[in-house]
Amino acid sequence: MSSPIIATLVGERSGKLRGKVAVGGYWAKALQSIPNLRFELLAALAGVNSITVYYRGHRGLAAEVLHFSASGKVREAFAHYEEWSREDAG
């Protein structure tokens, strides 16, 4: 998983995590920090073995790109945010 929020939320400077345990820990911490988190789905775009989810969240516009393995499980995930800066992570 790749997201600019990873660096500030869990201290991984690369902004990237590998494995179910690391990604699960990230999401647990993220959901605890914003218990009433809500998303407004704007569009879902299909690709070849991938999907892009475009939405509005508490930080503004965002898109997440998910790449799937041959078995249909998420292999990679990339999060992108409108006008992101590290100061926005709080």
N, C-alpha and C positions, 0 to 999 in steps of 0.2 A: 504494500500500500504506500502511496506517495501523497503527501499533503503538506502544505506550508504550516498547518496547525500542529503537526507532529513535533516539530522542533521546539515549539514553545510549551506545548502541553505535557510532553513526556521527556523532553530534553535531548531527543535524538537530532543532532545538528544537521544530518543529511536530509531530514524530512521524509525518510523512508523506513518502513518496517517490513520484516519478513516473518512469515509463519503465523499460525492461528493464535498462539499464545500471546505474541506481541501485539497483534492487531486487536484481539479480544480485550487485552489490558488497556489499550488506547481507547477503545470505544466505551469501556466501563468507566474510565476516568472522565471522558468527554460527556457522557450522559449524566454522571453525578454532578458535574460542574454546571450543567444547564438542565435541570430536571423537567422543565416545561417546554423542551425543545419541540418546535413545529416546523414543518416544511410545506410550501405550496408548490405542487408539481406544475411546471409550465409546459414541459414537453419531454417525451421519451423517444429517443432516436435509435433505430436499429442499424447495426452494421454487420459485418461478417465476424461471427463469434465474438461480438461485442455489443454493448449498448451504452448510450450516453443519456444520463438523466439530468435535465435542466430544471432548476428549481429556485425558489426564493426562500432563504432562510433568515435567521436572526442577523447575519452579517451582510445580507443583500443577495445579489444574484450569484449562483454557483452552478457548476456542472461537474458531474462525476462520470468518469469513463470506466466501465468494467469490461475486462477481457475474460472470456470463458475458455476453460480447457475442453478437450474432446468429450469429457464426461459431464459437461454442463456446469461445473463448479467455477466460481470466480478464481481466476489465476492471478490477475493483477487489477488494482484499482488506483485511479488517479483522480484526485480532487483539485478543483480549480475555483478560485474565488474572485469576485469583482474587486478591483483595486486593492489587492491584498498588501498588507505590510505587517511586519512582525509586531508592531505596536497594537494591531487590531486583535491580537490573540487573547487578550485578557477577558 
